[in-house]
C-alpha cells in the first residue's frame, strides 16, 4: 500500500495497459479488491482507496480531483480504462465528464442510481429480499449505538441481497479497515444534491469515452431503469451485443468476472 496525494493505492499485475478500479460505498475501501485481482492477469491495475473524512466536507468534486491527480501522476500520457462498481461507477462517469481527454473506456459494474424512480425500485427490491432478515436487523439497530459499526454489521447480513455468488476477498493486512461513515454520508449527500440540481446526469454529455454497463441478473440495482436515465446524456449510445447495457464500443473484454460489493 502506498500513498498518492490523498489516496492510498494498491497495484496489481504488470501488463502494459492500465486500468483503474474504483470501489463502491461511498467509503467502502477495499471492496473492489476482488475485481482488481481478477483483472490483474491482463492489465496493470490501480486500486485507489478514496479519501476519508477530514476538516472539510467531502464532495464529488473532491473525489474527481483526487482521481485526476492519480491519472496524471501514474498514467499520463495514456488514458486508463476505468472500472467502477456501484458508487465507483458513478464516480467513473463524473470523472470522465470532468476530464474527457484523460479517461479511457469506462466499465460500470452495478452502477448506482441517478433518479428517484430507480432508487425507489432499488429500495423495493432490497425490501423484498430482506423481509426474512427484518427481525435480525431490528435487533441489531437496538443493540448497536455506533452508526459505523451498525452499518458494517448490517452489510454482513445484507450482502447476499447484492451478490449471488460472492468471491471472498483474500486475506491481507488492510482487512478490517474501519468504515468511515462521515465520508460515506458527505459524499453521497453531495451526489444527491448534484442530481437534485440536475447537474447529473446532464454533465455526462461531455463524456468522450466508450461506456459499457454490466448489471447481473441478481443485482438489485435496476439496470434497465439506470440505462434509460443515462442514455439521453451519453453521446451516441447503443445496446451492446451481449445485452448488458449501454456502450458505443466493447473495449474492455478480458479478465474474469469478479464480485460486486456495496
MOHUVEN-V487881 format. One record per helix or strand. SS is the DSSP state (a for helix, b for strand). FROM is the first residue (numbers start at 1). LEN is the number of residues. If there is no record, write none. Layout:
BEGIN
ss->SS from->FROM len->LEN
ss->SS from->FROM len->LEN
END
This chain:
BEGIN
ss->b from->2 len->3
ss->b from->7 len->6
ss->b from->18 len->5
ss->a from->33 len->7
ss->b from->44 len->6
ss->a from->60 len->15
ss->b from->81 len->5
ss->a from->87 len->12
ss->b from->106 len->4
ss->a from->116 len->28
ss->a from->147 len->15
ss->a from->181 len->16
ss->a from->202 len->5
ss->b from->211 len->4
ss->a from->223 len->9
ss->b from->238 len->2
ss->b from->246 len->2
END
